[in-house]
Amino acid sequence: MESVEPAICATCGRSIVKIETDQESWWVHLSTGQRQSFEKEEHYAGTYRHVPEARRTDPDTSHQAAEQVDRIRAADLRDWITHRLENVGPETDEELYTAAMWEFGDIVTPSGLRTRRSELVKEGLIEYQGHTRALRSGRQGRLWQRVAKETLF
């Protein structure tokens, strides 16, 4: 007999469904159809946390990165980026990363921060301001800003 249990993924905040049969159980992200393992019964407020995974064929660095992912949830970093841009004003990815290092320590990577920022742009919560600022390298970096709350509705 198959049973289905809906929940919200604590890592990405999207809808997931637990599917159980007599032989096995797994989770599926509804938006992507991706099958996912989760920590056994780590349940809180209707959410579940991912067990970080890498494919068997992935290099060792991917497996090491997967072990680090659970240390900070993607949703937490997205919330932090949104809050920071709203309260501090426009910043480059480099500035956001430097501030995130103070907030979260070395568990945040530049790549992870850019990925979360890119997700926020796709969701329409932050946007390119239209200006740039000099980075430490001397190159120019885009300034990102929080979308005005009036335009969100």
N, C-alpha and C positions, 0 to 999 in steps of 0.2 A: 504494500500500500504506500502511495506517495503522499507526503504532506508538504505544505508550503507555508512558510512563516515570514511575513514582511518585516523589514527593519530599515534603519538608516545607517549607512556606513560612517563610523566615527572618524575615519581617515579623510574621506573626500566629501562627506555630507550628502551623498546621493542615495537614492533608493536601492535597496538590495533585497533579495528574497532567499531564504534558506529552503533548500529542497532536500527532503529526506526520503530514502527508500529503505527497504529492508536490509540492503547491503551497504549503503553508504549515505553520506550527507555532504552537501557543499552549498556555497553561496553563489549567487549570480547577480552582477550589477545589471539593473534593468536598462540603464542607458546604453551600455556597451555590449551586454550579453556575455561579458567576461566571467569565467568561472574562477572563484577565489576561495582559498582556504582561510579560516579564521582561527584565532586563539580559542581553545576549548572553553566554551561557556563564559568568556569574558564579556559580560553583558552589563550595560548600565544605561538607564533611561532609554531603552529601546534601541540602542546602538551597539555595534560590534566593531572591534578593531581588527585590522588586517594582520595576518602573520606575513611579514615581509617575505617575498619570494623572488627568485630569479630562475630562469629556465635552466635546465641541466646543461644546455649547450652554451650558456653565457660564460664569459671569462670570470676569473676569480674576483676581479674588481667589482663586477656586478653583484656577486654574492655578498661581498663585503659591504657594498652600498645598501643592499636590501636589509642587512642586519641593522643598519643605522636608521632606516626610514621610520621605524616605530618610535624612535626617541622623540620626535616632534611630529605631531599630526599636521597634515597639509592644511586642514581647515584652520588650525590655530595660526599658522603662518599667514594665510590669506587674510584672516581677521586682523592680525597685527599690522600687515602692510596697509590695509584699508584705513585702520585707525590712525596709523602714523601719518599717512598722506593727508588725512583730514585735519589733523591737529598741528603738524609741523609745516605742511605745505609741500610744493613740488620737490621731488628728489630724483636723482639718477639711480640706476640699479646699484652702482658702486656705493652710493651714500646709504641706500637702504640696506645693503649687505653689511656695511660697517656698523650701522646701528643695530642690526639683527644680531651681530656677533656679541655686542654688549648685552643684549636682551636674553639670547638663547645659548650663547657660547658657540663652540666650534661644531655643534651638531647641524648648523645651517651651512649649506654650501652656496656659492654664487650661482651655480646651475639650478639648484633647487629653488632659490629665491626668484630667479628669472622665470622659471616654470610657473610658480605661484602667481607672479605678477602678470604673466601672459594669460593665465586663466582668468584673472580679474578683468583684464582688458576685454577678453572674449565675452565675459558676463556683463560688460558695460558699466562696471563699478569704478574703474579708473581709466584714464586716457592719457595719451601723449599731449603735453601742454602746447607743443608747437615751438618750443625753445630747447636749446642744449646748454650744457655746462661743461667746463673742462674737467676731465678725469685726471687721475694721478699720472697716467701715461702721456698726457698732453693731448690726447684725442678728445673729441666731443662726445658726450653721452646725452641721450634724450632725457628730458625732465618729465616725470609722470606725476599726474595729479588725480585727486579724488573727483569723480563726476559730481557736480552740484546736485544736492538732494532733490531740488525742485525738478530737475530733468529726469530723475529716475522714475517718476510716476506718470 
